[in-house]
Amino acid sequence: MASLHVDIASFRYDTTRPLFDGTVAFDGLDATLHTASTIPEIFSGLTAGRFDVAEFGLTYYLRALDAGAELVALPVFPNRVFRHSCVFVNTHKGIRGPEDLVGRTIGEFGMYGQDSGVWAKGILSDEYGFAPEKNRWILGGLETPLPAPFEFTTHPHPDDIEITLAPAGRTLADMLDRGEIDVLFSANAPTPYLAGSPNIAPLFPDHEARERDWYRRTGIFPMMHTIAASRGLLASHPGLAQRLYQGFSEAKNAAAESYRNMRRLYQVTTMVPWMNDLVEENQKLFPHDWWPYGVDSNRTALETYLRYHHEQGLSPVPRTVDELFVAELRNT
């Protein structure tokens, strides 16, 4: 019997690279792996039906469910980033800390409430009393002008949030550098900052220390994305969800094991100096599986994200963790 053909799309991460290079395969599937130059291209490809299974941002997935899309997620999280580091400020605006984020003009990439923004706003609200509604929000492209918010998703937001689009032809990175916005919430560091502009600085210059402390207190390593698939496809092929989950899990585990094995060789396969020291330091903080898949190991993080999503007016009703994932994988 011929193997089922499945088109699968993901960005190339440590967590997925073994699938692209053939080190790990999906058992019993004829899988074609796809990627793209930017992650939103993968998201839009899934919503347009070009892929059967694909990486999908958590907020995009929740918005799709609220819009009635026939998608369901696997408890696979290929992209995680601590997000105290994703807020940048113009250095001439008198912003010394999160308590100064009141009455500000804030830029956000792509849409109001992209995944990094959901986490950052939620953390700032929990830890420092940040109130998004006390600011003005401008949406736009980070390095390339964005004519309109992403068209492949919906754009809910609270009625009391003041939101406008960046001027035509302008980018948020340039507007922050020039002081036309005070603050930037972004999944990526703005190019002028990376180039050494004195006009831009992180809100938290000591973000790593704060993120490590937050992890010690909460146990949360924020996930940005999951893997989503057509609900009909999984229902039509019993066992497919398990095979997909197993393949993604084996790929992630293979990548993690390579770091463990390379301790003996001081991580010589990377170009980053002192990488071994970082790996050793992280081993003291994180459990053996520092990047877990499955529902139970991620329940606290997912519940926190769902709470943030609802509190920020992006979900009309609170959702539960279990309803997000295909039934046969809810006990993982």
N, C-alpha and C positions, 0 to 999 in steps of 0.2 A: 504494500500500500504506500502511495506517495506521501511524503511528509507534508504537513500543512505549511503553506507559504504565508509568512507574516512580514509586513514592512514595519520596522521598528526604528524609531528616531530618538537620538539623544545627543547631547553635547559630549565631546571627548574629555572625560575626567579620569582621574586615577580610578574612580569607581566603575567606569564603563570601558576603559581602554582595552582590557582583556577580551571584551566581546568584539571590538573592532579589529584587533590584531589576530584573532582566532585562538588565543590561548584558552579561552572559555567559550563554549558553544551552548545554545539552547537545545536541550535534549529532545530529539524527535521532531524538531521544527526546521523547516527550510526558511531561515530568517535572513532578510536583507537589512543590513544596518545602514541608517542614514544619519547625517549630521548637517550642520549649517554653519555659516560664518557668525551668526548671532543667534542667541537662544530664542528670542521672540519669533524667529522664522520657524523654529520647531513647533512652538505653541500654535502659531497660525496654521501650520501644515496639519496638525491634529484636528483643529476645528474645521478645516476645509475638507477633511476626509482623505488627505494624501497619505496618511500613515494609519496603520491599524492600532499601533501601540506607541506611545511617545511620552517623553518627559513633559511635564506640565506644571507650571507654577501653582502653588496651593491656592492663592487667591483667584487665579484664572479658573481653576477647577471648581471652587466653590461658587463663583459667579455663573459658570456654565451649568452647574446643578440647579441653581436658582432659576435659570432661564429655561430649564426643562431638557437639557442635553442628556442623551442616553450614553453617558460615560460613567465609568466606575474606576476607582484607583486600586493599585496594588500597594501594599505598605513597603515601598521601596523609595529611598530618599537620596538621590545621587548628588544633591547639591546642598551643602550646609555652610553657613557662615555666621560667626558671631557678629552682632550688628550695632554695638556701641560705636564702632568705627565708621559707620556709613553716613554720619552727619557732619557736614562741613560748614564753616562760617566765614564770612568776610571779616578780616582782622581789624577793620576800621569802624566796626559797628558797636563796639563796647560789649560784645558778648563774651563773658568770662566762664559761663557755665550754663547748665540747663535752666536755672532759675531766670536767666535773661531771655528765654524764648517766649516772650509775650509781646503781642502786637507787632510781630515780625512779618516780613514778606519772605515766604519760603518756597523754593522751587522743588518739584518732585518729578522724577523721570517718568515719562510715558503716560501716567495716569495717576489719579489720587488713590493711593493704597496699593502700590505694587508690593511684592512680598517683603523686600527689605524694609520698606516704609512701614508696613503693618507691624513688623517686629520692633523697629526702632521707636515708633510712636507708642506702642504698648509698653515697652521697657521704660521709656522716659515717663510715661504716665504713672506706672506702678512705683517707680523708684524716686521720681522727682516732681510729681504733680503736674506734668506737662498737659496742656489742654489744647488740642489741635484747633478747636473752634475760636480760639483767641488770636489766631493768626490769619494772614492772607496767603493763599496758595496759588502758585503759578505752575502749570504743567507744560512740559516741552521735552525736546530732545536734549541729551546731555552734550554730545559733541557734534551732532548733525541736527539741523532744524527738523522739527516734527510738525507737519501741517495740521495734524489732528491727533487726538488720543488714539491709542491702538484700536483698530476697527474690529479685531477678531474677538473682542470681549465686551462685556457690559460695563457701565460706569456709574454704579450707585454711589451716593454720598449723602451725608446728613444735610438737611435743608439749611442749617445754620453755619455751614462752611462756605466761606467766600473763595470761589475757584475761578480762575481765568486762564487763558492760554498764553504762552509766551508770544511776543510780537513775531510777525512773519519774518522768517530768515534768521532768527536769533536762537542761540543755544543757551542752556542753563549754565554751562561751565563758564562761558564768556560773561554772562550776566552777573554771576557770582564774583568773578574776577574784577569786574568794573564797579561792583557795589550796587548794581541795579536790583539784586535780591540780597537778602541778609544771610540766608541759610539755604543749604541744599541737602535734601534727603536723596541719596543715590546708591544704587547697587554697586556702582563702579566709582573709583576715585577720578575726579576731574583732571583732565590733562594739564591745565595751568598749574594746579597744585603739584602734580608729578614733575613738572618742568621747573619747579622752584619758585613759583610766584609768591611774593611776600604778602599778597592780598588774601590768601586762602589758608585756613588751618583747620584741623579736625576740631570738632566740639570737645572731644576728649583726647588730648595728646597722649594720655596714659591709658588709652582704650584697652590695651591688652591686659593690664593689671585689673581694670574694672571688669572685663569680660571673664577673666579667670575667677575673680571673686564672685561674680554673679553665677557662674557655673557651679562653684562650690556650694552656694546657697540654694540654688534651684535644681541642679542636675540637668539643666536644659542646654542642649547643643542645637541651636535653631536650624530647622530644615526649611529650605526655600521651595523645593520642588518635590513632586512625587512622580509616579509613572501611572498614566491613565490609558484606558483602552475602551473600545466599544463594548458596551454591556451586552449587546446582541452577539458579538463575536465570541465572548467568553461563555455565554450561555449555550451557544451552538456547539461548542467544543469542550466538553467536560475534561478537566485536568489541565487545560491550557493555562489558566491563571497560575497554577502550581508550577508548571514548567517555566513560565516566564519569571516567576518569583525566584525559583531555584537558580536560573541562569544569572539574573542580576545579582543575587546573593553570592554566588560563586565568584563572579567577577570582582565584586567589592572585597571579598575575603582574600582573593589572590593578591590584590593590590596592597591590602593591609599587611599580609604576610611578607611581602617583599620588603617593607620597611622594617619589620621585625628581623628578617634575615640579614638585612644590610647593616644592622647595628655592628656586627662583627667587622665589617669593612668600612665603618664610619660613613655610611650612606654615600659611598663613592660614585654611585650611579647618578647622583644629582649634581647640579652645579652650584648649590647653595652652601657657602661656608658655614661650618658649625651646625649643619643640619642634624648631625647625630646628637648634639647637646639638646636641641629642641625636642627631638624624638624622646630622649631620655627624660627630659623635664615633663613632657606630656604624659609619659607612662606613669608618673607619680600622681598625676591629677585624674586621669581618665581610667575607666575599666579596660580590661583586655580588649573587648570589642568596643572601641571608642566611636564607631560609626554604625550603630545597630540599625537593622531593618526589622520589620515586623511591627505589629500593633502594640503589644504589651510593653516592649522596651521603649516605646516612644509616646506612650499615652499621656504623660505629664506635659511634654512639649506640645503635642497636638491639641490637648485640651486648652493649653495656654493660648496657642495661636487662634483657635476657634473663639475663645473669649475675646481676644483682641479684635478679631474680625467683626464680631457682632457689636462690641462696644464702640467701634469706630464707624458704625453705620454702614458697613459693607455687606452684611447679611441681614435679611429682614427678620429672621428668627434664629435662635441658637441651634447649632447642629451638634450631634454627638459624634465621637470618634468612630464608633463602630459603623455608623451608617455611611461613612465615606468609602469603605473598602469592600471589595468583593467578599461574599459570605464565606467562601471556603478558606479565606486567609485571615479571618478575624481572630483566630486563636493563635496566631503566630507571635 
